[in-house]
Amino acid sequence: MTHVVTEACIQCKYTDCVDVCPVDCFKEGANFLTIDPDECIDCAVCIPECPVNAIYAEEDVPKDQQHMIKINADLALSANFKTITKRKDPLPTAEEWKDRTDKLAELKR
Protein backbone atom coordinates (compact mmCIF):
# COMPACT_ATOMS: atom_id res chain seq x y z
CA MET A 1 0.00 0.00 0.00
CA THR A 2 1.10 3.57 -0.52
CA HIS A 3 0.06 7.08 0.33
CA VAL A 4 -1.52 9.50 -2.11
CA VAL A 5 -1.44 13.27 -2.45
CA THR A 6 -4.84 14.66 -3.40
CA GLU A 7 -6.03 17.81 -5.17
CA ALA A 8 -5.77 19.86 -1.96
CA CYS A 9 -2.02 20.16 -2.62
CA ILE A 10 -2.44 21.74 -6.06
CA GLN A 11 -1.42 25.41 -6.11
CA CYS A 12 -0.24 25.18 -2.47
CA LYS A 13 2.69 22.75 -2.40
CA TYR A 14 3.40 22.88 1.31
CA THR A 15 6.45 20.71 1.90
CA ASP A 16 6.21 19.99 5.63
CA CYS A 17 5.65 16.34 4.69
CA VAL A 18 9.00 16.13 2.91
CA ASP A 19 11.03 16.78 6.07
CA VAL A 20 9.59 13.77 7.91
CA CYS A 21 9.70 11.24 5.06
CA PRO A 22 12.30 8.59 5.91
CA VAL A 23 12.64 7.32 2.33
CA ASP A 24 12.46 10.50 0.22
CA CYS A 25 9.46 9.32 -1.79
CA PHE A 26 8.09 12.80 -2.57
CA LYS A 27 8.46 14.24 -6.05
CA GLU A 28 8.03 17.93 -6.80
CA GLY A 29 6.35 19.48 -9.80
CA ALA A 30 5.64 23.12 -10.55
CA ASN A 31 2.55 23.35 -8.33
CA PHE A 32 2.06 19.93 -6.74
CA LEU A 33 3.84 17.21 -4.79
CA THR A 34 3.33 13.55 -5.53
CA ILE A 35 4.31 10.37 -3.70
CA ASP A 36 6.18 7.71 -5.63
CA PRO A 37 4.22 4.52 -4.88
CA ASP A 38 7.31 2.39 -5.52
CA GLU A 39 9.28 4.27 -2.85
CA CYS A 40 6.62 4.87 -0.18
CA ILE A 41 6.91 2.48 2.78
CA ASP A 42 3.45 3.28 4.16
CA CYS A 43 4.80 4.75 7.41
CA ALA A 44 2.13 7.51 7.51
CA VAL A 45 4.38 10.12 9.19
CA CYS A 46 3.57 12.57 6.39
CA ILE A 47 -0.19 12.61 6.97
CA PRO A 48 -0.32 14.80 10.09
CA GLU A 49 2.33 17.15 8.69
CA CYS A 50 0.23 18.35 5.76
CA PRO A 51 -1.43 21.65 6.66
CA VAL A 52 -4.13 21.18 4.00
CA ASN A 53 -4.88 17.50 4.73
CA ALA A 54 -3.94 16.45 1.22
CA ILE A 55 -2.31 13.09 2.05
CA TYR A 56 -4.18 9.83 2.58
CA ALA A 57 -3.38 6.15 2.78
CA GLU A 58 -4.44 4.70 -0.56
CA GLU A 59 -7.29 2.74 1.00
CA ASP A 60 -8.59 5.93 2.66
CA VAL A 61 -8.57 8.25 -0.37
CA PRO A 62 -12.04 9.87 -0.56
CA LYS A 63 -14.26 8.73 -3.42
CA ASP A 64 -14.07 12.12 -5.13
CA GLN A 65 -10.25 11.88 -5.10
CA GLN A 66 -9.79 8.30 -6.34
CA HIS A 67 -8.47 9.60 -9.67
CA MET A 68 -5.45 10.97 -7.77
CA ILE A 69 -4.12 7.45 -7.11
CA LYS A 70 -3.26 6.99 -10.79
CA ILE A 71 -2.18 10.61 -11.20
CA ASN A 72 0.32 10.23 -8.32
CA ALA A 73 1.76 7.07 -9.86
CA ASP A 74 1.99 8.62 -13.33
CA LEU A 75 3.55 11.87 -12.15
CA ALA A 76 6.10 10.02 -10.02
CA LEU A 77 7.48 8.65 -13.30
CA SER A 78 7.40 12.00 -15.10
CA ALA A 79 10.67 13.72 -15.96
CA ASN A 80 8.98 16.97 -14.86
CA PHE A 81 8.75 15.73 -11.25
CA LYS A 82 12.02 15.50 -9.32
CA THR A 83 12.72 14.01 -5.91
CA ILE A 84 12.51 16.58 -3.11
CA THR A 85 14.25 15.91 0.20
CA LYS A 86 14.14 19.24 2.04
CA ARG A 87 11.33 21.58 3.00
CA LYS A 88 10.83 24.65 0.83
CA ASP A 89 8.53 27.62 1.12
CA PRO A 90 5.00 26.96 -0.17
CA LEU A 91 3.88 28.64 -3.35
CA PRO A 92 3.33 32.39 -2.90
CA THR A 93 -0.40 31.96 -3.55
CA ALA A 94 -0.82 28.96 -1.19
CA GLU A 95 -2.92 30.82 1.36
CA GLU A 96 -5.49 31.90 -1.21
CA TRP A 97 -5.70 28.38 -2.70
CA LYS A 98 -5.56 26.19 0.41
CA ASP A 99 -9.33 26.00 1.03
CA ARG A 100 -10.42 25.71 -2.59
CA THR A 101 -11.73 22.47 -4.05
CA ASP A 102 -11.85 21.05 -7.56
CA LYS A 103 -8.32 22.19 -8.41
CA LEU A 104 -7.41 19.41 -10.87
CA ALA A 105 -7.60 21.75 -13.87
CA GLU A 106 -4.81 23.80 -12.24
CA LEU A 107 -2.38 20.88 -12.04
CA LYS A 108 0.80 21.50 -14.05
CA ARG A 109 2.10 18.20 -15.29
trRosetta pair geometry for C-beta under 8 A, 3 or more apart (Angstrom, degrees):
i j d omega theta_ij theta_ji phi_ij phi_ji
1 42 5.0 77 83 -102 88 138
1 57 6.4 19 154 -173 126 97
1 58 5.3 -151 -164 35 86 118
1 59 6.4 -37 -139 -19 133 103
2 35 6.4 168 166 119 110 121
2 37 4.0 -91 -49 -134 172 81
2 40 4.2 97 -142 72 90 138
2 42 6.3 -104 -103 -72 30 86
2 57 8.0 160 101 -154 30 56
2 58 5.3 66 63 -41 65 123
2 72 7.9 -175 119 115 131 139
3 35 5.2 -26 85 107 84 175
3 40 5.4 -157 25 -158 83 148
3 42 6.8 155 -34 -110 87 53
3 44 7.0 153 -77 -95 131 54
3 46 6.4 143 118 59 166 126
3 47 7.1 -132 -137 -64 138 91
3 55 5.6 20 169 -175 120 100
3 56 6.7 169 -156 87 77 32
3 57 5.7 -55 -103 -101 74 42
3 58 6.7 -127 -99 -37 22 72
4 35 6.4 -130 -104 42 26 121
4 55 7.1 159 79 -149 41 57
4 56 5.6 -22 59 64 91 82
4 57 7.8 47 14 151 85 10
4 58 5.5 98 -23 -95 113 65
4 61 5.2 -6 62 -82 142 127
4 65 7.7 146 119 138 128 112
4 68 5.5 117 166 115 119 103
4 69 5.3 -56 -108 -97 147 62
4 72 5.1 -144 -138 -14 78 157
5 9 4.9 -11 175 -1 112 152
5 32 7.1 143 121 178 134 92
5 33 5.5 -161 -118 92 169 79
5 34 5.5 -136 38 -116 128 40
5 35 5.6 143 -19 -11 96 92
5 54 5.4 24 -159 137 74 107
5 55 5.7 -28 -98 -93 63 75
5 68 6.9 -124 89 171 49 125
5 72 5.9 136 37 -101 80 117
6 9 6.7 130 71 1 46 94
6 54 5.0 -152 52 -164 79 70
6 55 7.4 -164 6 -77 85 24
6 56 6.4 40 -31 5 118 110
6 61 6.7 158 -78 -143 114 95
6 62 7.4 44 -118 32 156 98
6 65 4.3 -14 -134 -158 121 143
6 68 4.8 171 -117 34 59 177
7 10 5.3 -33 -165 5 61 119
7 54 7.5 -141 68 -137 31 101
7 65 6.3 -136 2 -118 95 101
7 68 6.4 -126 -36 -77 72 131
7 101 7.3 70 105 -158 129 55
7 102 7.2 4 153 -107 156 12
7 103 4.8 151 175 52 103 92
7 104 5.5 -63 -112 -60 123 74
7 107 7.8 -90 -125 -57 78 115
8 12 7.2 -19 149 19 62 142
8 50 7.9 91 102 158 125 127
8 52 4.5 -178 155 136 113 112
8 53 6.2 -26 119 79 172 64
8 54 3.7 -149 75 -93 106 91
8 98 7.6 36 -176 -161 86 57
8 103 7.6 121 -93 26 21 134
9 12 5.7 -117 -160 56 38 104
9 13 6.3 72 175 -81 87 45
9 14 7.4 -116 -132 31 80 76
9 32 5.4 94 114 -141 106 73
9 33 5.6 -98 179 39 145 83
9 50 7.6 -66 -84 -151 98 125
9 52 6.6 160 -81 74 50 131
9 54 4.0 114 -47 178 87 164
9 55 8.0 62 -55 -54 123 74
10 31 6.0 47 -161 127 62 101
10 32 5.1 -12 -99 -87 64 107
10 97 7.5 -112 104 165 65 133
10 103 4.0 175 78 123 129 126
10 104 7.0 -173 -32 -88 167 30
10 106 5.2 125 156 83 123 108
10 107 5.2 -75 -120 -79 128 78
11 31 5.3 9 -81 176 43 122
11 32 8.0 3 -20 -66 40 78
11 91 6.3 -107 178 65 45 156
11 93 6.3 -53 176 96 96 111
11 94 7.2 165 133 -104 65 50
11 97 3.9 -127 114 -165 118 165
11 100 7.6 -5 67 55 138 129
11 103 5.9 -121 10 -164 116 137
11 106 5.2 -16 -47 137 116 146
12 52 5.6 61 107 -21 173 156
12 54 7.7 -175 61 -43 135 146
12 90 5.8 -34 172 -164 65 122
12 91 6.2 -155 -160 31 15 108
12 94 4.2 82 -143 -139 66 90
12 97 5.4 -150 -64 91 80 113
12 98 5.2 86 -102 -91 131 74
13 28 7.4 75 -155 -143 121 93
13 31 5.9 -127 -37 -164 125 40
13 32 6.2 -113 -82 -82 96 17
13 33 5.9 127 -135 -28 75 91
13 90 5.7 150 82 -148 68 69
13 91 5.0 83 41 -26 109 99
13 94 6.9 -111 46 -92 66 114
14 17 7.5 92 108 -2 85 91
14 50 6.5 130 81 -147 122 63
14 51 5.2 -117 -176 32 176 105
14 52 6.4 151 13 0 130 104
14 90 4.7 -20 -88 -90 61 117
14 94 6.5 107 -59 -155 83 146
15 18 4.4 -16 180 9 90 125
15 19 7.3 98 134 -23 82 85
15 26 7.7 136 -143 138 86 159
15 28 7.7 -4 -102 -96 121 120
15 33 6.8 141 -102 -67 75 144
15 84 6.6 -92 -139 140 127 141
15 86 7.9 43 142 117 137 41
15 87 4.6 157 104 -138 106 60
15 88 5.0 62 19 38 155 71
15 90 7.1 -172 -1 -80 78 64
16 19 6.3 -51 -169 23 41 111
16 20 7.6 16 149 -2 67 107
16 49 4.3 -161 124 165 103 99
16 50 6.5 175 66 -89 110 34
16 51 6.4 96 9 -22 144 93
16 87 6.4 34 -95 -119 35 121
17 20 6.5 -74 -161 43 37 99
17 21 6.5 48 150 -43 72 105
17 26 6.5 131 107 -77 105 144
17 33 7.2 159 62 111 127 159
17 46 3.9 50 -154 -154 103 100
17 49 4.7 151 -86 89 57 122
17 50 5.3 11 -57 -68 116 84
17 55 6.2 126 -109 -37 149 152
18 21 5.8 -48 -150 12 33 118
18 26 5.0 -96 -102 48 86 155
18 33 7.4 -125 -60 -135 104 149
18 84 5.3 -57 -127 116 142 103
18 85 6.6 166 174 -159 108 13
18 86 6.6 22 126 95 126 7
18 87 5.6 165 68 -79 110 57
18 88 7.9 23 43 6 154 77
19 49 7.4 -164 54 -160 94 151
19 86 7.1 41 -89 -148 75 42
19 87 4.7 -11 -52 -43 110 109
20 45 4.6 -136 144 134 120 115
20 46 6.0 174 78 -84 110 58
20 49 5.4 -173 15 -51 137 154
21 24 5.9 129 112 -76 116 28
21 25 5.9 -136 -174 30 135 79
21 26 5.9 -175 -13 -13 167 104
21 45 7.0 174 -89 76 41 109
21 46 5.8 20 -76 -70 89 113
22 41 7.2 -48 72 38 106 134
22 43 6.3 45 24 8 117 167
22 45 7.2 79 -16 31 96 144
23 39 5.6 178 131 166 117 91
23 40 7.1 159 72 -114 133 27
23 41 5.4 120 -16 -11 149 112
23 43 7.9 146 -1 -3 109 128
24 39 7.1 -68 89 167 60 140
24 83 5.8 44 159 -173 107 119
24 84 7.9 -167 -158 81 85 37
24 85 4.9 -16 -122 -101 116 95
25 35 5.4 35 126 -160 107 78
25 36 4.8 -132 -168 48 81 89
25 39 3.6 176 -113 104 95 111
25 40 4.5 141 159 -70 167 63
25 41 7.6 -171 -36 -5 142 71
26 33 5.3 -15 -166 -173 110 116
26 34 7.2 143 -155 75 59 39
26 35 6.1 -39 -97 -98 59 62
26 36 7.6 -146 -78 -1 10 85
26 46 7.9 150 -63 -116 116 147
26 83 7.1 105 83 -152 55 58
26 84 5.2 -53 105 59 105 94
26 85 8.0 164 57 -78 99 39
27 33 6.9 148 75 -161 45 62
27 34 4.9 -20 61 63 98 91
27 35 7.6 171 15 -95 82 13
27 36 5.8 88 -25 -48 113 96
27 75 6.7 179 88 129 130 90
27 76 5.3 156 7 -121 145 61
27 78 7.9 135 144 54 146 88
27 81 3.9 60 149 155 121 109
27 82 6.3 156 -155 75 81 16
27 83 5.8 -49 -101 -86 69 42
27 84 6.7 127 -140 3 19 87
28 33 5.7 -27 -101 -106 62 76
28 81 6.4 164 69 -155 29 71
28 82 5.8 -29 55 64 86 72
28 83 7.6 37 9 145 86 9
28 84 4.0 72 -28 -41 120 129
28 88 8.0 54 -121 21 153 138
29 32 4.9 2 57 60 115 82
29 33 7.4 -170 22 -85 77 28
29 34 6.9 48 -13 -8 109 104
29 75 6.4 -61 -46 -171 135 125
29 78 7.5 22 -91 85 115 136
29 80 5.8 42 -126 128 94 98
29 81 4.7 -41 -67 -94 87 88
29 107 8.0 40 98 -171 148 81
29 108 6.1 -179 147 87 115 85
29 109 7.0 -46 -153 -130 151 29
30 80 7.5 -38 -22 168 92 113
30 108 4.1 -34 60 86 126 140
31 91 6.2 27 -131 -73 80 151
31 106 6.8 -87 112 143 147 96
31 107 6.9 -158 80 -132 105 41
31 108 5.0 90 21 19 104 108
32 75 7.4 -46 103 -177 123 165
32 107 5.7 11 -33 -134 149 87
32 108 7.1 176 6 47 104 71
33 84 7.0 -81 -123 38 107 140
34 71 7.5 -130 -115 126 124 77
34 72 4.7 167 -158 -141 100 69
34 75 4.3 161 -43 92 166 121
34 76 5.3 -135 120 -64 124 76
34 81 5.9 -12 34 -157 121 153
35 39 7.8 -140 176 68 71 96
35 40 5.2 43 165 -66 115 130
35 46 7.8 169 -92 70 130 167
35 55 7.5 88 -37 -131 135 106
35 72 5.6 0 50 -171 72 128
35 76 7.0 -29 106 -81 30 125
36 39 4.1 44 89 20 115 112
36 40 6.5 173 81 -26 58 84
36 76 3.8 139 -106 -156 69 132
36 83 8.0 -29 -21 -96 136 88
37 40 5.8 -43 -131 24 34 116
37 58 7.9 56 -121 -72 115 134
37 72 6.6 101 -42 117 100 109
37 73 5.2 -20 5 -98 129 89
37 76 6.6 -167 7 17 71 164
38 76 7.3 162 19 133 93 143
39 76 7.9 -163 14 -165 108 134
42 57 7.1 58 -145 -129 90 99
43 46 7.9 92 78 -4 89 83
44 47 5.2 -20 -171 0 76 122
44 57 6.6 -21 -96 -69 104 104
45 48 7.6 -61 -171 35 41 93
45 49 7.1 35 144 -17 67 120
46 49 5.5 -74 -157 39 43 116
46 50 6.7 46 156 -36 78 100
46 55 5.3 -86 119 149 105 170
47 50 6.6 -57 -162 14 29 108
47 55 5.0 -138 -104 97 57 110
47 56 7.3 75 -117 -99 108 30
47 57 7.6 -24 -77 -37 135 77
50 53 5.9 140 103 -81 110 19
50 54 5.1 -128 177 36 144 79
50 55 4.8 156 -22 8 150 105
51 98 7.4 -38 114 -146 101 136
52 98 5.0 -136 -99 -156 119 91
56 60 4.6 -137 -177 91 107 95
56 61 4.7 147 90 -85 138 59
56 62 7.3 -173 -58 -12 168 70
56 65 7.5 109 21 97 142 141
57 60 4.5 67 60 17 87 110
57 61 7.7 -128 87 -37 43 70
58 61 6.0 -24 -156 -16 36 112
58 69 6.1 78 -141 -119 95 115
61 65 5.1 -123 177 95 95 103
61 66 5.8 127 113 -94 119 51
61 68 6.5 -157 -157 63 136 107
61 69 6.1 -153 21 -58 170 101
62 65 4.7 69 63 19 85 107
62 66 7.7 -111 97 -41 45 70
63 66 6.0 -17 -158 -28 37 112
65 68 4.9 -20 174 9 84 124
66 69 6.1 -28 -174 1 53 112
67 70 6.4 -56 -170 39 51 103
67 71 6.2 48 139 -19 76 113
67 104 7.6 13 93 -111 134 147
68 71 5.0 -56 -139 44 43 116
68 72 5.9 51 159 -27 73 99
69 72 6.2 -53 -154 30 24 109
69 73 6.8 18 151 -12 58 108
70 73 5.7 -57 -150 39 35 110
70 74 6.0 33 155 -18 70 109
71 74 5.8 -56 -143 40 29 110
71 75 6.0 23 162 -14 66 111
71 107 7.6 -29 -172 -179 140 167
72 75 6.1 -62 -141 42 24 104
72 76 6.2 33 158 -29 62 107
73 76 5.8 -52 -150 26 27 116
73 77 7.3 17 154 -10 58 106
74 77 6.2 -69 -165 37 33 105
74 78 6.8 46 142 -42 67 102
75 78 5.0 -36 -150 7 46 125
75 80 7.8 -65 -153 74 81 97
75 81 5.1 86 164 -30 84 155
75 109 6.6 -120 -104 -136 100 85
76 81 6.5 -88 -110 98 25 142
78 81 4.7 74 72 11 100 101
78 109 6.7 -132 -125 180 163 84
80 109 6.5 105 67 152 150 50
84 88 7.3 -78 -162 -6 129 116
90 94 3.8 5 139 -42 129 161
91 94 4.8 134 61 -53 76 88
91 97 7.6 5 78 32 126 138
93 96 5.2 -55 -174 45 79 109
93 97 5.6 66 129 -16 92 113
94 97 6.0 -76 -145 48 29 101
94 98 5.9 47 163 -55 71 100
95 98 6.0 -32 -138 -2 26 117
97 100 5.3 -62 -159 22 55 121
97 103 7.1 76 -172 -112 108 142
100 103 5.8 97 108 -68 108 109
102 105 7.6 17 152 7 80 100
103 106 4.8 -46 -178 33 81 121
103 107 7.2 105 130 -45 81 80
104 107 5.7 -29 -164 -7 46 118
